[in-house]
Amino acid sequence: MGNELGRSLNAPYLFGGDEMNKCSLGQYYYKTIGEAGSPISVDCCKCSLSGDKNILYSLPVFQGTDNESILLFHFAPDDVTTTYAQKAGISADEKGPKASAEISKSETIKKGSPLVKMILARSKIDITECKNHNDLYNGYCVDCILKDETQKSRIKSILLHVHGNGFVINSNYNIVTPSYGDSK
């Protein structure tokens, strides 16, 4: 790894400078990724959905753990009311039928609320093996990280971290909430 790459792999350079700001989610880098001139990719590694570097701020979470991530978010520009649902169903096995229900809820997102749009998942690669900035983190849109079985622990941790402090929004602009009782 060259010296230039080594110096540029530090988090302040990649994610928005040395200055930090605080919001309801925690401490985030003061500049957007675009304002910082970051070389980090904000494209989903599964579906190639792209984020806008000029509006996305970055917030590190779970540092030093297996779920270490960077949340990419922006602030809601206006008040918006949306409805989301927790789904359920009916199934049967040798013990008989099992029923479940659907609950929907309206939620008002207030202007200035943090909206998590993408997650940069810290890869398992050793920093000395990095060839470029994007070796350290794999970018996921919300829809793809929810489907990725290898990311279940990470996304559950993120949903619980964000719940009550901001919102996780998928590519259809729907709020994604934690599902309680799911032990998988």
Biotite code that builds the C-alpha atoms (Angstrom):
import biotite.structure as struc

atoms = struc.array([
    struc.Atom([0.000, 0.000, 0.000], chain_id="A", res_id=1, res_name="MET", atom_name="CA", element="C"),
    struc.Atom([1.474, 3.348, -1.009], chain_id="A", res_id=2, res_name="GLY", atom_name="CA", element="C"),
    struc.Atom([1.951, 6.203, 1.460], chain_id="A", res_id=3, res_name="ASN", atom_name="CA", element="C"),
    struc.Atom([-0.662, 8.355, -0.267], chain_id="A", res_id=4, res_name="GLU", atom_name="CA", element="C"),
    struc.Atom([-3.322, 5.661, 0.047], chain_id="A", res_id=5, res_name="LEU", atom_name="CA", element="C"),
    struc.Atom([-2.271, 4.929, 3.632], chain_id="A", res_id=6, res_name="GLY", atom_name="CA", element="C"),
    struc.Atom([-2.740, 8.566, 4.666], chain_id="A", res_id=7, res_name="ARG", atom_name="CA", element="C"),
    struc.Atom([-6.047, 8.812, 2.846], chain_id="A", res_id=8, res_name="SER", atom_name="CA", element="C"),
    struc.Atom([-7.619, 5.738, 4.466], chain_id="A", res_id=9, res_name="LEU", atom_name="CA", element="C"),
    struc.Atom([-8.251, 7.538, 7.741], chain_id="A", res_id=10, res_name="ASN", atom_name="CA", element="C"),
    struc.Atom([-11.928, 8.158, 8.474], chain_id="A", res_id=11, res_name="ALA", atom_name="CA", element="C"),
    struc.Atom([-11.868, 11.993, 8.626], chain_id="A", res_id=12, res_name="PRO", atom_name="CA", element="C"),
    struc.Atom([-10.475, 12.185, 5.075], chain_id="A", res_id=13, res_name="TYR", atom_name="CA", element="C"),
    struc.Atom([-12.897, 9.618, 3.694], chain_id="A", res_id=14, res_name="LEU", atom_name="CA", element="C"),
    struc.Atom([-16.028, 10.869, 5.392], chain_id="A", res_id=15, res_name="PHE", atom_name="CA", element="C"),
    struc.Atom([-16.012, 14.601, 5.862], chain_id="A", res_id=16, res_name="GLY", atom_name="CA", element="C"),
    struc.Atom([-13.049, 16.210, 7.587], chain_id="A", res_id=17, res_name="GLY", atom_name="CA", element="C"),
    struc.Atom([-12.025, 16.438, 11.234], chain_id="A", res_id=18, res_name="ASP", atom_name="CA", element="C"),
    struc.Atom([-14.969, 18.484, 12.512], chain_id="A", res_id=19, res_name="GLU", atom_name="CA", element="C"),
    struc.Atom([-17.872, 16.597, 14.012], chain_id="A", res_id=20, res_name="MET", atom_name="CA", element="C"),
    struc.Atom([-21.452, 17.696, 14.568], chain_id="A", res_id=21, res_name="ASN", atom_name="CA", element="C"),
    struc.Atom([-24.161, 16.042, 16.637], chain_id="A", res_id=22, res_name="LYS", atom_name="CA", element="C"),
    struc.Atom([-27.697, 14.983, 15.753], chain_id="A", res_id=23, res_name="CYS", atom_name="CA", element="C"),
    struc.Atom([-30.187, 12.584, 17.357], chain_id="A", res_id=24, res_name="SER", atom_name="CA", element="C"),
    struc.Atom([-28.319, 9.598, 15.826], chain_id="A", res_id=25, res_name="LEU", atom_name="CA", element="C"),
    struc.Atom([-24.955, 10.591, 17.318], chain_id="A", res_id=26, res_name="GLY", atom_name="CA", element="C"),
    struc.Atom([-21.786, 12.357, 16.155], chain_id="A", res_id=27, res_name="GLN", atom_name="CA", element="C"),
    struc.Atom([-21.444, 12.774, 12.402], chain_id="A", res_id=28, res_name="TYR", atom_name="CA", element="C"),
    struc.Atom([-18.872, 14.350, 10.119], chain_id="A", res_id=29, res_name="TYR", atom_name="CA", element="C"),
    struc.Atom([-19.601, 18.043, 9.570], chain_id="A", res_id=30, res_name="TYR", atom_name="CA", element="C"),
    struc.Atom([-19.230, 18.061, 5.772], chain_id="A", res_id=31, res_name="LYS", atom_name="CA", element="C"),
    struc.Atom([-21.193, 16.006, 3.275], chain_id="A", res_id=32, res_name="THR", atom_name="CA", element="C"),
    struc.Atom([-19.192, 13.331, 1.496], chain_id="A", res_id=33, res_name="ILE", atom_name="CA", element="C"),
    struc.Atom([-19.233, 15.531, -1.629], chain_id="A", res_id=34, res_name="GLY", atom_name="CA", element="C"),
    struc.Atom([-18.060, 18.669, 0.233], chain_id="A", res_id=35, res_name="GLU", atom_name="CA", element="C"),
    struc.Atom([-15.185, 16.648, 1.691], chain_id="A", res_id=36, res_name="ALA", atom_name="CA", element="C"),
    struc.Atom([-14.141, 15.475, -1.786], chain_id="A", res_id=37, res_name="GLY", atom_name="CA", element="C"),
    struc.Atom([-14.255, 11.889, -0.554], chain_id="A", res_id=38, res_name="SER", atom_name="CA", element="C"),
    struc.Atom([-13.220, 9.148, -2.996], chain_id="A", res_id=39, res_name="PRO", atom_name="CA", element="C"),
    struc.Atom([-15.472, 6.600, -1.239], chain_id="A", res_id=40, res_name="ILE", atom_name="CA", element="C"),
    struc.Atom([-18.207, 5.061, -3.397], chain_id="A", res_id=41, res_name="SER", atom_name="CA", element="C"),
    struc.Atom([-21.853, 5.615, -2.454], chain_id="A", res_id=42, res_name="VAL", atom_name="CA", element="C"),
    struc.Atom([-23.122, 2.937, -4.844], chain_id="A", res_id=43, res_name="ASP", atom_name="CA", element="C"),
    struc.Atom([-24.825, -0.234, -3.620], chain_id="A", res_id=44, res_name="CYS", atom_name="CA", element="C"),
    struc.Atom([-22.507, -3.228, -4.103], chain_id="A", res_id=45, res_name="CYS", atom_name="CA", element="C"),
    struc.Atom([-25.514, -5.432, -5.001], chain_id="A", res_id=46, res_name="LYS", atom_name="CA", element="C"),
    struc.Atom([-27.836, -3.362, -7.226], chain_id="A", res_id=47, res_name="CYS", atom_name="CA", element="C"),
    struc.Atom([-25.689, -0.290, -8.099], chain_id="A", res_id=48, res_name="SER", atom_name="CA", element="C"),
    struc.Atom([-28.267, 2.187, -6.717], chain_id="A", res_id=49, res_name="LEU", atom_name="CA", element="C"),
    struc.Atom([-26.374, 5.445, -6.210], chain_id="A", res_id=50, res_name="SER", atom_name="CA", element="C"),
    struc.Atom([-26.518, 7.942, -3.397], chain_id="A", res_id=51, res_name="GLY", atom_name="CA", element="C"),
    struc.Atom([-25.942, 11.675, -3.818], chain_id="A", res_id=52, res_name="ASP", atom_name="CA", element="C"),
    struc.Atom([-22.600, 12.596, -2.221], chain_id="A", res_id=53, res_name="LYS", atom_name="CA", element="C"),
    struc.Atom([-23.647, 16.243, -2.098], chain_id="A", res_id=54, res_name="ASN", atom_name="CA", element="C"),
    struc.Atom([-26.436, 15.654, 0.435], chain_id="A", res_id=55, res_name="ILE", atom_name="CA", element="C"),
    struc.Atom([-25.190, 12.585, 2.349], chain_id="A", res_id=56, res_name="LEU", atom_name="CA", element="C"),
    struc.Atom([-23.516, 12.964, 5.717], chain_id="A", res_id=57, res_name="TYR", atom_name="CA", element="C"),
    struc.Atom([-21.704, 10.091, 7.403], chain_id="A", res_id=58, res_name="SER", atom_name="CA", element="C"),
    struc.Atom([-22.006, 8.761, 10.922], chain_id="A", res_id=59, res_name="LEU", atom_name="CA", element="C"),
    struc.Atom([-19.811, 5.933, 12.246], chain_id="A", res_id=60, res_name="PRO", atom_name="CA", element="C"),
    struc.Atom([-21.514, 3.300, 14.416], chain_id="A", res_id=61, res_name="VAL", atom_name="CA", element="C"),
    struc.Atom([-20.384, 0.174, 16.285], chain_id="A", res_id=62, res_name="PHE", atom_name="CA", element="C"),
    struc.Atom([-16.699, 1.003, 15.829], chain_id="A", res_id=63, res_name="GLN", atom_name="CA", element="C"),
    struc.Atom([-14.342, -1.837, 16.686], chain_id="A", res_id=64, res_name="GLY", atom_name="CA", element="C"),
    struc.Atom([-17.056, -4.504, 16.445], chain_id="A", res_id=65, res_name="THR", atom_name="CA", element="C"),
    struc.Atom([-18.075, -6.998, 13.755], chain_id="A", res_id=66, res_name="ASP", atom_name="CA", element="C"),
    struc.Atom([-20.975, -4.662, 12.869], chain_id="A", res_id=67, res_name="ASN", atom_name="CA", element="C"),
    struc.Atom([-18.799, -1.573, 12.332], chain_id="A", res_id=68, res_name="GLU", atom_name="CA", element="C"),
    struc.Atom([-20.571, 0.604, 9.763], chain_id="A", res_id=69, res_name="SER", atom_name="CA", element="C"),
    struc.Atom([-20.956, 4.095, 8.395], chain_id="A", res_id=70, res_name="ILE", atom_name="CA", element="C"),
    struc.Atom([-24.539, 5.345, 8.106], chain_id="A", res_id=71, res_name="LEU", atom_name="CA", element="C"),
    struc.Atom([-25.095, 7.645, 5.131], chain_id="A", res_id=72, res_name="LEU", atom_name="CA", element="C"),
    struc.Atom([-27.965, 10.013, 5.799], chain_id="A", res_id=73, res_name="PHE", atom_name="CA", element="C"),
    struc.Atom([-29.414, 13.405, 5.049], chain_id="A", res_id=74, res_name="HIS", atom_name="CA", element="C"),
    struc.Atom([-31.855, 15.626, 6.890], chain_id="A", res_id=75, res_name="PHE", atom_name="CA", element="C"),
    struc.Atom([-35.537, 15.705, 5.932], chain_id="A", res_id=76, res_name="ALA", atom_name="CA", element="C"),
    struc.Atom([-36.136, 18.929, 3.985], chain_id="A", res_id=77, res_name="PRO", atom_name="CA", element="C"),
    struc.Atom([-39.828, 19.166, 4.979], chain_id="A", res_id=78, res_name="ASP", atom_name="CA", element="C"),
    struc.Atom([-42.455, 17.605, 7.243], chain_id="A", res_id=79, res_name="ASP", atom_name="CA", element="C"),
    struc.Atom([-43.913, 14.469, 5.636], chain_id="A", res_id=80, res_name="VAL", atom_name="CA", element="C"),
    struc.Atom([-46.476, 11.956, 6.903], chain_id="A", res_id=81, res_name="THR", atom_name="CA", element="C"),
    struc.Atom([-46.049, 8.378, 5.776], chain_id="A", res_id=82, res_name="THR", atom_name="CA", element="C"),
    struc.Atom([-47.642, 5.036, 6.613], chain_id="A", res_id=83, res_name="THR", atom_name="CA", element="C"),
    struc.Atom([-45.814, 1.795, 7.137], chain_id="A", res_id=84, res_name="TYR", atom_name="CA", element="C"),
    struc.Atom([-46.876, -1.698, 8.118], chain_id="A", res_id=85, res_name="ALA", atom_name="CA", element="C"),
    struc.Atom([-45.627, -4.682, 10.038], chain_id="A", res_id=86, res_name="GLN", atom_name="CA", element="C"),
    struc.Atom([-46.821, -7.683, 8.057], chain_id="A", res_id=87, res_name="LYS", atom_name="CA", element="C"),
    struc.Atom([-47.896, -11.090, 9.244], chain_id="A", res_id=88, res_name="ALA", atom_name="CA", element="C"),
    struc.Atom([-49.507, -14.172, 7.746], chain_id="A", res_id=89, res_name="GLY", atom_name="CA", element="C"),
    struc.Atom([-51.137, -17.535, 8.164], chain_id="A", res_id=90, res_name="ILE", atom_name="CA", element="C"),
    struc.Atom([-49.315, -20.824, 7.891], chain_id="A", res_id=91, res_name="SER", atom_name="CA", element="C"),
    struc.Atom([-49.838, -24.427, 8.911], chain_id="A", res_id=92, res_name="ALA", atom_name="CA", element="C"),
    struc.Atom([-47.646, -27.299, 9.998], chain_id="A", res_id=93, res_name="ASP", atom_name="CA", element="C"),
    struc.Atom([-48.204, -30.722, 11.596], chain_id="A", res_id=94, res_name="GLU", atom_name="CA", element="C"),
    struc.Atom([-49.349, -28.992, 14.825], chain_id="A", res_id=95, res_name="LYS", atom_name="CA", element="C"),
    struc.Atom([-52.052, -27.008, 13.037], chain_id="A", res_id=96, res_name="GLY", atom_name="CA", element="C"),
    struc.Atom([-52.630, -23.478, 11.720], chain_id="A", res_id=97, res_name="PRO", atom_name="CA", element="C"),
    struc.Atom([-50.732, -20.421, 12.890], chain_id="A", res_id=98, res_name="LYS", atom_name="CA", element="C"),
    struc.Atom([-52.121, -16.933, 12.435], chain_id="A", res_id=99, res_name="ALA", atom_name="CA", element="C"),
    struc.Atom([-50.564, -13.506, 12.476], chain_id="A", res_id=100, res_name="SER", atom_name="CA", element="C"),
    struc.Atom([-51.708, -9.975, 11.711], chain_id="A", res_id=101, res_name="ALA", atom_name="CA", element="C"),
    struc.Atom([-50.732, -6.715, 10.029], chain_id="A", res_id=102, res_name="GLU", atom_name="CA", element="C"),
    struc.Atom([-50.475, -3.449, 11.864], chain_id="A", res_id=103, res_name="ILE", atom_name="CA", element="C"),
    struc.Atom([-50.062, -0.168, 10.026], chain_id="A", res_id=104, res_name="SER", atom_name="CA", element="C"),
    struc.Atom([-49.021, 3.112, 11.535], chain_id="A", res_id=105, res_name="LYS", atom_name="CA", element="C"),
    struc.Atom([-48.793, 6.669, 10.304], chain_id="A", res_id=106, res_name="SER", atom_name="CA", element="C"),
    struc.Atom([-45.612, 8.497, 11.137], chain_id="A", res_id=107, res_name="GLU", atom_name="CA", element="C"),
    struc.Atom([-44.743, 12.140, 10.642], chain_id="A", res_id=108, res_name="THR", atom_name="CA", element="C"),
    struc.Atom([-41.160, 12.782, 9.699], chain_id="A", res_id=109, res_name="ILE", atom_name="CA", element="C"),
    struc.Atom([-40.322, 16.255, 10.941], chain_id="A", res_id=110, res_name="LYS", atom_name="CA", element="C"),
    struc.Atom([-38.162, 18.655, 8.965], chain_id="A", res_id=111, res_name="LYS", atom_name="CA", element="C"),
    struc.Atom([-34.538, 18.137, 10.008], chain_id="A", res_id=112, res_name="GLY", atom_name="CA", element="C"),
    struc.Atom([-34.957, 14.471, 11.056], chain_id="A", res_id=113, res_name="SER", atom_name="CA", element="C"),
    struc.Atom([-32.056, 12.237, 9.999], chain_id="A", res_id=114, res_name="PRO", atom_name="CA", element="C"),
    struc.Atom([-32.968, 9.846, 7.153], chain_id="A", res_id=115, res_name="LEU", atom_name="CA", element="C"),
    struc.Atom([-30.567, 6.901, 6.727], chain_id="A", res_id=116, res_name="VAL", atom_name="CA", element="C"),
    struc.Atom([-30.429, 6.000, 3.033], chain_id="A", res_id=117, res_name="LYS", atom_name="CA", element="C"),
    struc.Atom([-27.339, 3.792, 2.703], chain_id="A", res_id=118, res_name="MET", atom_name="CA", element="C"),
    struc.Atom([-25.007, 1.753, 4.879], chain_id="A", res_id=119, res_name="ILE", atom_name="CA", element="C"),
    struc.Atom([-21.289, 1.298, 4.374], chain_id="A", res_id=120, res_name="LEU", atom_name="CA", element="C"),
    struc.Atom([-20.454, -2.051, 5.986], chain_id="A", res_id=121, res_name="ALA", atom_name="CA", element="C"),
    struc.Atom([-16.840, -2.411, 7.164], chain_id="A", res_id=122, res_name="ARG", atom_name="CA", element="C"),
    struc.Atom([-15.282, -5.296, 5.263], chain_id="A", res_id=123, res_name="SER", atom_name="CA", element="C"),
    struc.Atom([-13.224, -8.021, 6.926], chain_id="A", res_id=124, res_name="LYS", atom_name="CA", element="C"),
    struc.Atom([-10.148, -7.092, 4.875], chain_id="A", res_id=125, res_name="ILE", atom_name="CA", element="C"),
    struc.Atom([-7.050, -6.026, 6.809], chain_id="A", res_id=126, res_name="ASP", atom_name="CA", element="C"),
    struc.Atom([-6.192, -2.379, 6.158], chain_id="A", res_id=127, res_name="ILE", atom_name="CA", element="C"),
    struc.Atom([-2.723, -3.399, 4.939], chain_id="A", res_id=128, res_name="THR", atom_name="CA", element="C"),
    struc.Atom([-4.365, -5.357, 2.095], chain_id="A", res_id=129, res_name="GLU", atom_name="CA", element="C"),
    struc.Atom([-6.389, -2.419, 0.769], chain_id="A", res_id=130, res_name="CYS", atom_name="CA", element="C"),
    struc.Atom([-5.778, -1.517, -2.842], chain_id="A", res_id=131, res_name="LYS", atom_name="CA", element="C"),
    struc.Atom([-8.163, 1.445, -2.825], chain_id="A", res_id=132, res_name="ASN", atom_name="CA", element="C"),
    struc.Atom([-10.585, 3.305, -0.564], chain_id="A", res_id=133, res_name="HIS", atom_name="CA", element="C"),
    struc.Atom([-13.539, 1.103, -1.440], chain_id="A", res_id=134, res_name="ASN", atom_name="CA", element="C"),
    struc.Atom([-11.853, -2.099, -0.186], chain_id="A", res_id=135, res_name="ASP", atom_name="CA", element="C"),
    struc.Atom([-12.562, -1.008, 3.400], chain_id="A", res_id=136, res_name="LEU", atom_name="CA", element="C"),
    struc.Atom([-16.339, -0.611, 3.083], chain_id="A", res_id=137, res_name="TYR", atom_name="CA", element="C"),
    struc.Atom([-19.084, -2.300, 1.068], chain_id="A", res_id=138, res_name="ASN", atom_name="CA", element="C"),
    struc.Atom([-21.943, 0.074, 0.298], chain_id="A", res_id=139, res_name="GLY", atom_name="CA", element="C"),
    struc.Atom([-25.510, -1.202, 0.565], chain_id="A", res_id=140, res_name="TYR", atom_name="CA", element="C"),
    struc.Atom([-28.844, 0.394, -0.148], chain_id="A", res_id=141, res_name="CYS", atom_name="CA", element="C"),
    struc.Atom([-31.429, -0.410, 2.534], chain_id="A", res_id=142, res_name="VAL", atom_name="CA", element="C"),
    struc.Atom([-33.328, -2.904, 0.349], chain_id="A", res_id=143, res_name="ASP", atom_name="CA", element="C"),
    struc.Atom([-30.218, -4.951, -0.460], chain_id="A", res_id=144, res_name="CYS", atom_name="CA", element="C"),
    struc.Atom([-28.793, -5.072, 3.060], chain_id="A", res_id=145, res_name="ILE", atom_name="CA", element="C"),
    struc.Atom([-32.181, -6.309, 4.311], chain_id="A", res_id=146, res_name="LEU", atom_name="CA", element="C"),
    struc.Atom([-32.015, -9.216, 1.821], chain_id="A", res_id=147, res_name="LYS", atom_name="CA", element="C"),
    struc.Atom([-28.369, -10.136, 2.493], chain_id="A", res_id=148, res_name="ASP", atom_name="CA", element="C"),
    struc.Atom([-28.287, -13.041, 4.972], chain_id="A", res_id=149, res_name="GLU", atom_name="CA", element="C"),
    struc.Atom([-24.663, -12.258, 5.882], chain_id="A", res_id=150, res_name="THR", atom_name="CA", element="C"),
    struc.Atom([-25.716, -8.765, 7.065], chain_id="A", res_id=151, res_name="GLN", atom_name="CA", element="C"),
    struc.Atom([-28.664, -9.706, 9.356], chain_id="A", res_id=152, res_name="LYS", atom_name="CA", element="C"),
    struc.Atom([-26.912, -8.873, 12.626], chain_id="A", res_id=153, res_name="SER", atom_name="CA", element="C"),
    struc.Atom([-25.623, -5.574, 11.224], chain_id="A", res_id=154, res_name="ARG", atom_name="CA", element="C"),
    struc.Atom([-28.964, -4.330, 9.872], chain_id="A", res_id=155, res_name="ILE", atom_name="CA", element="C"),
    struc.Atom([-30.841, -5.339, 13.040], chain_id="A", res_id=156, res_name="LYS", atom_name="CA", element="C"),
    struc.Atom([-28.305, -3.425, 15.116], chain_id="A", res_id=157, res_name="SER", atom_name="CA", element="C"),
    struc.Atom([-28.625, -0.400, 12.837], chain_id="A", res_id=158, res_name="ILE", atom_name="CA", element="C"),
    struc.Atom([-32.444, -0.460, 12.884], chain_id="A", res_id=159, res_name="LEU", atom_name="CA", element="C"),
    struc.Atom([-32.454, -0.575, 16.677], chain_id="A", res_id=160, res_name="LEU", atom_name="CA", element="C"),
    struc.Atom([-29.849, 2.210, 16.860], chain_id="A", res_id=161, res_name="HIS", atom_name="CA", element="C"),
    struc.Atom([-31.826, 4.489, 14.558], chain_id="A", res_id=162, res_name="VAL", atom_name="CA", element="C"),
    struc.Atom([-35.338, 3.669, 15.881], chain_id="A", res_id=163, res_name="HIS", atom_name="CA", element="C"),
    struc.Atom([-36.673, 6.636, 17.866], chain_id="A", res_id=164, res_name="GLY", atom_name="CA", element="C"),
    struc.Atom([-33.745, 8.856, 16.813], chain_id="A", res_id=165, res_name="ASN", atom_name="CA", element="C"),
    struc.Atom([-34.286, 9.080, 13.066], chain_id="A", res_id=166, res_name="GLY", atom_name="CA", element="C"),
    struc.Atom([-35.553, 6.960, 10.203], chain_id="A", res_id=167, res_name="PHE", atom_name="CA", element="C"),
    struc.Atom([-34.203, 4.283, 7.877], chain_id="A", res_id=168, res_name="VAL", atom_name="CA", element="C"),
    struc.Atom([-35.697, 4.846, 4.410], chain_id="A", res_id=169, res_name="ILE", atom_name="CA", element="C"),
    struc.Atom([-35.628, 2.355, 1.525], chain_id="A", res_id=170, res_name="ASN", atom_name="CA", element="C"),
    struc.Atom([-35.479, 3.187, -2.195], chain_id="A", res_id=171, res_name="SER", atom_name="CA", element="C"),
    struc.Atom([-39.295, 3.400, -2.352], chain_id="A", res_id=172, res_name="ASN", atom_name="CA", element="C"),
    struc.Atom([-39.224, 6.086, 0.357], chain_id="A", res_id=173, res_name="TYR", atom_name="CA", element="C"),
    struc.Atom([-40.798, 3.715, 2.897], chain_id="A", res_id=174, res_name="ASN", atom_name="CA", element="C"),
    struc.Atom([-39.764, 3.715, 6.546], chain_id="A", res_id=175, res_name="ILE", atom_name="CA", element="C"),
    struc.Atom([-38.066, 0.481, 7.611], chain_id="A", res_id=176, res_name="VAL", atom_name="CA", element="C"),
    struc.Atom([-38.545, -0.443, 11.274], chain_id="A", res_id=177, res_name="THR", atom_name="CA", element="C"),
    struc.Atom([-37.129, -3.181, 13.484], chain_id="A", res_id=178, res_name="PRO", atom_name="CA", element="C"),
    struc.Atom([-39.181, -6.375, 13.630], chain_id="A", res_id=179, res_name="SER", atom_name="CA", element="C"),
    struc.Atom([-39.426, -7.507, 17.213], chain_id="A", res_id=180, res_name="TYR", atom_name="CA", element="C"),
    struc.Atom([-39.477, -11.199, 17.989], chain_id="A", res_id=181, res_name="GLY", atom_name="CA", element="C"),
    struc.Atom([-37.331, -12.154, 14.997], chain_id="A", res_id=182, res_name="ASP", atom_name="CA", element="C"),
    struc.Atom([-34.518, -14.174, 16.550], chain_id="A", res_id=183, res_name="SER", atom_name="CA", element="C"),
    struc.Atom([-32.906, -15.328, 13.295], chain_id="A", res_id=184, res_name="LYS", atom_name="CA", element="C"),
])
